[in-house]
Amino acid sequence: MSDMPPKLAEIVDEFATAPRDVVLEMLLEFADAMPPLPAELAGHEGMEQVPECQTQFFLKAIVQPDGSVTSLFDCPPEAPTTRAFAGILAEGLAGASAAEVLAVPDDLYSRMGLAQAISPLRVRGGTAILARLKRQVAEQVVPHQAG
């Protein structure tokens, strides 16, 4: 748990300790707060689609020269749960380093207690989003270390 960026750890904790009946409301707040895509990515140029998600979901991770990660997500408003996953990652990983992103546990959403609140299919979609995000970060980090 300690490896997680503090902001993400805080979110995980909030969800894990929240009463089940407010979890969905909390998710919707994150869905609403998801930052919009920059205009130049409107056509999903260079973004990766996540086929495990039931809706069109695109993501892109950019490792900045200072080692921090910028995460960009796009998901239609009619998929609030999936959007919420993106919102949680966007907020929880804001300003995080590549190492911190890579240290995020793969079972993040189970740790949040979401498996009880939403369908397994959706949890799987969220897990796939995280896995692809981490893979994109890893692919960008490795070349730098080689040099």
C-alpha atoms as a printed R data frame, in Angstrom:
    type eleno elety resid chain resno       x      y       z
1   ATOM     1    CA   MET     A     1   0.000  0.000   0.000
2   ATOM     2    CA   SER     A     2   2.834  2.355   0.892
3   ATOM     3    CA   ASP     A     3   4.208  2.319  -2.666
4   ATOM     4    CA   MET     A     4   1.080  3.948  -4.018
5   ATOM     5    CA   PRO     A     5   1.048  7.677  -4.699
6   ATOM     6    CA   PRO     A     6  -0.400  9.241  -1.510
7   ATOM     7    CA   LYS     A     7  -3.400 10.693  -3.321
8   ATOM     8    CA   LEU     A     8  -4.347  7.317  -4.800
9   ATOM     9    CA   ALA     A     9  -3.830  5.574  -1.442
10  ATOM    10    CA   GLU     A    10  -6.211  8.122   0.086
11  ATOM    11    CA   ILE     A    11  -8.877  7.436  -2.566
12  ATOM    12    CA   VAL     A    12  -8.497  3.664  -2.136
13  ATOM    13    CA   ASP     A    13  -8.886  4.090   1.595
14  ATOM    14    CA   GLU     A    14 -11.991  6.264   1.237
15  ATOM    15    CA   PHE     A    15 -13.654  3.669  -0.959
16  ATOM    16    CA   ALA     A    16 -12.544  0.711   1.154
17  ATOM    17    CA   THR     A    17 -14.053  2.209   4.292
18  ATOM    18    CA   ALA     A    18 -17.183  3.723   2.710
19  ATOM    19    CA   PRO     A    19 -20.568  2.144   3.315
20  ATOM    20    CA   ARG     A    20 -21.606  0.087   0.267
21  ATOM    21    CA   ASP     A    21 -24.614  2.273  -0.453
22  ATOM    22    CA   VAL     A    22 -22.539  5.400  -1.026
23  ATOM    23    CA   VAL     A    23 -19.875  3.750  -3.190
24  ATOM    24    CA   LEU     A    24 -21.841  4.246  -6.402
25  ATOM    25    CA   GLU     A    25 -22.409  7.920  -5.579
26  ATOM    26    CA   MET     A    26 -18.678  8.309  -4.971
27  ATOM    27    CA   LEU     A    27 -17.947  6.653  -8.303
28  ATOM    28    CA   LEU     A    28 -20.290  9.057 -10.086
29  ATOM    29    CA   GLU     A    29 -18.450 12.004  -8.567
30  ATOM    30    CA   PHE     A    30 -15.201 10.724 -10.048
31  ATOM    31    CA   ALA     A    31 -16.920 10.139 -13.394
32  ATOM    32    CA   ASP     A    32 -18.063 13.772 -13.413
33  ATOM    33    CA   ALA     A    33 -14.624 15.016 -12.443
34  ATOM    34    CA   MET     A    34 -12.740 13.210 -15.202
35  ATOM    35    CA   PRO     A    35 -10.663 15.796 -17.066
36  ATOM    36    CA   PRO     A    36 -11.533 16.323 -20.738
37  ATOM    37    CA   LEU     A    37  -9.116 15.216 -23.452
38  ATOM    38    CA   PRO     A    38  -6.870 17.889 -24.935
39  ATOM    39    CA   ALA     A    39  -8.216 19.036 -28.310
40  ATOM    40    CA   GLU     A    40  -5.307 17.537 -30.257
41  ATOM    41    CA   LEU     A    41  -6.347 14.061 -29.066
42  ATOM    42    CA   ALA     A    42  -9.986 14.452 -30.070
43  ATOM    43    CA   GLY     A    43  -9.504 11.806 -32.760
44  ATOM    44    CA   HIS     A    44  -7.709  9.518 -30.269
45  ATOM    45    CA   GLU     A    45  -4.490 10.008 -32.215
46  ATOM    46    CA   GLY     A    46  -1.783  7.823 -30.682
47  ATOM    47    CA   MET     A    47  -4.104  6.576 -27.948
48  ATOM    48    CA   GLU     A    48  -4.642  2.929 -27.137
49  ATOM    49    CA   GLN     A    49  -8.117  1.446 -27.040
50  ATOM    50    CA   VAL     A    50  -8.978 -0.870 -24.161
51  ATOM    51    CA   PRO     A    51 -11.047 -3.689 -25.692
52  ATOM    52    CA   GLU     A    52 -11.835 -5.202 -22.289
53  ATOM    53    CA   CYS     A    53 -14.093 -2.231 -21.590
54  ATOM    54    CA   GLN     A    54 -17.649 -2.577 -22.814
55  ATOM    55    CA   THR     A    55 -17.565  0.980 -24.107
56  ATOM    56    CA   GLN     A    56 -15.085  2.835 -26.279
57  ATOM    57    CA   PHE     A    57 -12.254  3.592 -23.899
58  ATOM    58    CA   PHE     A    58  -8.955  5.169 -24.920
59  ATOM    59    CA   LEU     A    59  -5.881  5.964 -22.891
60  ATOM    60    CA   LYS     A    60  -2.412  7.347 -23.284
61  ATOM    61    CA   ALA     A    61   0.385  7.599 -20.733
62  ATOM    62    CA   ILE     A    62   3.190 10.078 -21.327
63  ATOM    63    CA   VAL     A    63   6.329  9.889 -19.222
64  ATOM    64    CA   GLN     A    64   7.622 13.445 -18.991
65  ATOM    65    CA   PRO     A    65  11.346 14.324 -19.010
66  ATOM    66    CA   ASP     A    66  11.239 14.813 -15.217
67  ATOM    67    CA   GLY     A    67   9.945 11.245 -14.783
68  ATOM    68    CA   SER     A    68   6.384 12.208 -13.892
69  ATOM    69    CA   VAL     A    69   3.508 10.617 -15.763
70  ATOM    70    CA   THR     A    70   0.682 12.372 -17.561
71  ATOM    71    CA   SER     A    71  -2.341 10.096 -17.984
72  ATOM    72    CA   LEU     A    72  -4.950 10.900 -20.601
73  ATOM    73    CA   PHE     A    73  -8.273  9.076 -20.777
74  ATOM    74    CA   ASP     A    74 -11.341  9.229 -22.926
75  ATOM    75    CA   CYS     A    75 -14.587  7.488 -22.150
76  ATOM    76    CA   PRO     A    76 -18.149  8.425 -23.115
77  ATOM    77    CA   PRO     A    77 -20.389  9.930 -20.418
78  ATOM    78    CA   GLU     A    78 -22.894  7.107 -20.897
79  ATOM    79    CA   ALA     A    79 -20.403  4.736 -19.230
80  ATOM    80    CA   PRO     A    80 -20.194  6.337 -15.788
81  ATOM    81    CA   THR     A    81 -18.551  3.412 -13.981
82  ATOM    82    CA   THR     A    82 -15.763  3.082 -16.509
83  ATOM    83    CA   ARG     A    83 -15.377  6.845 -16.565
84  ATOM    84    CA   ALA     A    84 -15.085  6.740 -12.791
85  ATOM    85    CA   PHE     A    85 -12.116  4.345 -13.020
86  ATOM    86    CA   ALA     A    86 -10.418  6.852 -15.295
87  ATOM    87    CA   GLY     A    87 -11.309  9.705 -12.964
88  ATOM    88    CA   ILE     A    88  -9.840  7.843 -10.001
89  ATOM    89    CA   LEU     A    89  -6.600  7.160 -11.872
90  ATOM    90    CA   ALA     A    90  -6.457 10.705 -13.263
91  ATOM    91    CA   GLU     A    91  -6.785 12.208  -9.797
92  ATOM    92    CA   GLY     A    92  -4.894  9.559  -7.854
93  ATOM    93    CA   LEU     A    93  -1.928  9.508 -10.227
94  ATOM    94    CA   ALA     A    94  -1.732 13.251 -10.918
95  ATOM    95    CA   GLY     A    95   1.933 14.213 -10.697
96  ATOM    96    CA   ALA     A    96   2.984 10.654  -9.840
97  ATOM    97    CA   SER     A    97   6.360  9.352 -10.977
98  ATOM    98    CA   ALA     A    98   6.719  6.465 -13.409
99  ATOM    99    CA   ALA     A    99   7.955  4.279 -10.532
100 ATOM   100    CA   GLU     A   100   4.870  5.128  -8.469
101 ATOM   101    CA   VAL     A   101   2.533  4.322 -11.350
102 ATOM   102    CA   LEU     A   102   4.269  0.995 -11.918
103 ATOM   103    CA   ALA     A   103   3.951  0.202  -8.189
104 ATOM   104    CA   VAL     A   104   0.161  0.572  -8.194
105 ATOM   105    CA   PRO     A   105  -1.224 -2.860  -7.250
106 ATOM   106    CA   ASP     A   106  -2.986 -4.669 -10.089
107 ATOM   107    CA   ASP     A   107  -5.890 -5.505  -7.803
108 ATOM   108    CA   LEU     A   108  -6.486 -1.827  -7.100
109 ATOM   109    CA   TYR     A   109 -10.245 -1.996  -7.605
110 ATOM   110    CA   SER     A   110 -10.646 -5.056  -5.382
111 ATOM   111    CA   ARG     A   111  -8.733 -3.233  -2.665
112 ATOM   112    CA   MET     A   112 -11.224 -0.407  -3.008
113 ATOM   113    CA   GLY     A   113 -13.994 -2.879  -2.254
114 ATOM   114    CA   LEU     A   114 -15.560 -2.309  -5.663
115 ATOM   115    CA   ALA     A   115 -15.979 -5.996  -6.403
116 ATOM   116    CA   GLN     A   116 -18.970 -5.961  -4.046
117 ATOM   117    CA   ALA     A   117 -20.500 -2.818  -5.522
118 ATOM   118    CA   ILE     A   118 -20.235 -3.265  -9.285
119 ATOM   119    CA   SER     A   119 -20.265 -6.109 -11.787
120 ATOM   120    CA   PRO     A   120 -17.166 -8.305 -12.258
121 ATOM   121    CA   LEU     A   121 -17.172 -7.337 -15.928
122 ATOM   122    CA   ARG     A   122 -16.718 -3.687 -14.999
123 ATOM   123    CA   VAL     A   123 -14.044 -4.478 -12.447
124 ATOM   124    CA   ARG     A   124 -12.235 -6.394 -15.189
125 ATOM   125    CA   GLY     A   125 -12.475 -3.376 -17.480
126 ATOM   126    CA   GLY     A   126 -11.003 -1.150 -14.787
127 ATOM   127    CA   THR     A   127  -8.214 -3.633 -14.138
128 ATOM   128    CA   ALA     A   128  -7.428 -3.713 -17.870
129 ATOM   129    CA   ILE     A   129  -7.248  0.100 -17.964
130 ATOM   130    CA   LEU     A   130  -4.700  0.078 -15.157
131 ATOM   131    CA   ALA     A   131  -2.694 -2.766 -16.722
132 ATOM   132    CA   ARG     A   132  -2.449 -0.993 -20.093
133 ATOM   133    CA   LEU     A   133  -1.548  2.292 -18.460
134 ATOM   134    CA   LYS     A   134   1.256  0.589 -16.536
135 ATOM   135    CA   ARG     A   135   2.468 -1.200 -19.667
136 ATOM   136    CA   GLN     A   136   2.660  2.075 -21.596
137 ATOM   137    CA   VAL     A   137   4.638  3.664 -18.761
138 ATOM   138    CA   ALA     A   138   6.982  0.659 -18.550
139 ATOM   139    CA   GLU     A   139   7.648  0.781 -22.302
140 ATOM   140    CA   GLN     A   140   8.695  4.414 -22.029
141 ATOM   141    CA   VAL     A   141  10.837  3.958 -18.944
142 ATOM   142    CA   VAL     A   142  12.944  1.065 -20.191
143 ATOM   143    CA   PRO     A   143  14.653  2.849 -23.138
144 ATOM   144    CA   HIS     A   144  15.789  5.679 -20.848
145 ATOM   145    CA   GLN     A   145  17.533  3.282 -18.492
146 ATOM   146    CA   ALA     A   146  19.369  1.542 -21.313
147 ATOM   147    CA   GLY     A   147  21.174  4.736 -22.279
